[in-house]
Amino acid sequence: MRKHVLLLIILFAGCTGKGSIEETHSPGETLEQSTGFLDVFVDYPYAYVTSNWGLSIVDFSDFNHPRLVGMVRTPGQAEGVVVKDGYAFVCDGLDGLKVIDVSNPEKPRIVANFSFGGNLKQIRIEDSTAYIANFDDVDGLLVLDISDIKNITLIGKFDPPGYEHVRDLFVGENYVYLADFTGGMQIVDKKNLSLVATYRSRGVAYSVAVKDNIALLADSDAGVDVINISQPAEPEKIGKFNTLGYAIKVKLLGTIAFVTTGSHGLYVFDITSPAMPRLLSHYDTPGNAFGFFIDGKYLYLVDFDNGLIVLDISDPTSPLLVSHFMIPGGADD
């Protein structure tokens, strides 16, 4: 049975810490089935999957036989993850940012930590600068210097107006776009971290994707807004597309938009004409479709209770199942 109540908890609740225990596991151990998957980053052949438990690393060298190669438990609720230069940077909710050495995927280990008041959810990295979405009522955007992982430093922050709880972000050339929960979309000047404009949405702003002069805002039960940002100070809604369920995560691949909707799986839209988005396909997942990562023609999708699903999206009108891996281990105590 689909778990609408569970999805509402994911959407609106904060996270709780799990203590300060760090655990690592080797793939030979007998482990329980894990649940609570939230996000994924792919650096082929490895997929780095975050969950309520921590970080799991899955080898997809053979899509027919994926295998778990390493795990590390984090004390918070791991969600946003980016892998760069042999390190996984993991937003660990109330427990700050964890830096995990994944140079040996079979023996990942936490090597650094950045603590900050709030609830860190998503991270984007450009060169040696990290931009973090902070789901808190102050300082919703954090900017960090990560050039020295042993000495990560805060170099800037932005406090959105009103009741801000930034859930996601997109870092562009000149602006940072924030999905600000009940505050809509905030457009921030990347250079001086000042507010450029606020776009008020009808629902709960959960994630944002930007390409050229178009922004897509996943707006929970209000669907996805298509916004003209050619004049950043005056964002204008020019279209929308509705989905069943809650529009949670949105990403763009050219003119193709992919949207996860929790209990109603994945939707694929063509936005060649932004004012008139066209539904291309719908792929229903077993449980609650959440975070995902696009790597070439493959889309890696985490299903909250059902592990990691890999789809071939070379034909966006007909996504095909390539692999489904039920990640063991990591059940909450």
Secondary structure, 3 states (H helix, E strand, C coil): CCCHHHHHHHHHCCCCCCCCCCCEECCCCCCCECCCEEEEEEECCEEEEEECCEEEEEECCCCCCCEEEEEEECCCCCCCEEEECCEEEEECECCCEEEEECCCCCCCEEEEEECCCCCEEEEEEECCEEEEEECCCCCCEEEEECCCHHHCEEEEEECCCCCCCCCEEEECCCEEEEECECCCEEEEECCCCCEEEEECCCCCECEEEEECCEEEEECECCCEEEEECCCCCCCEEEEEECCCCCECEEEEECCEEEEECECCCEEEEECCCCCCCEEEEEECCCCCEEEEEEECCEEEEEECCCEEEEEECCCCCCCEEEEEECCECCCCC
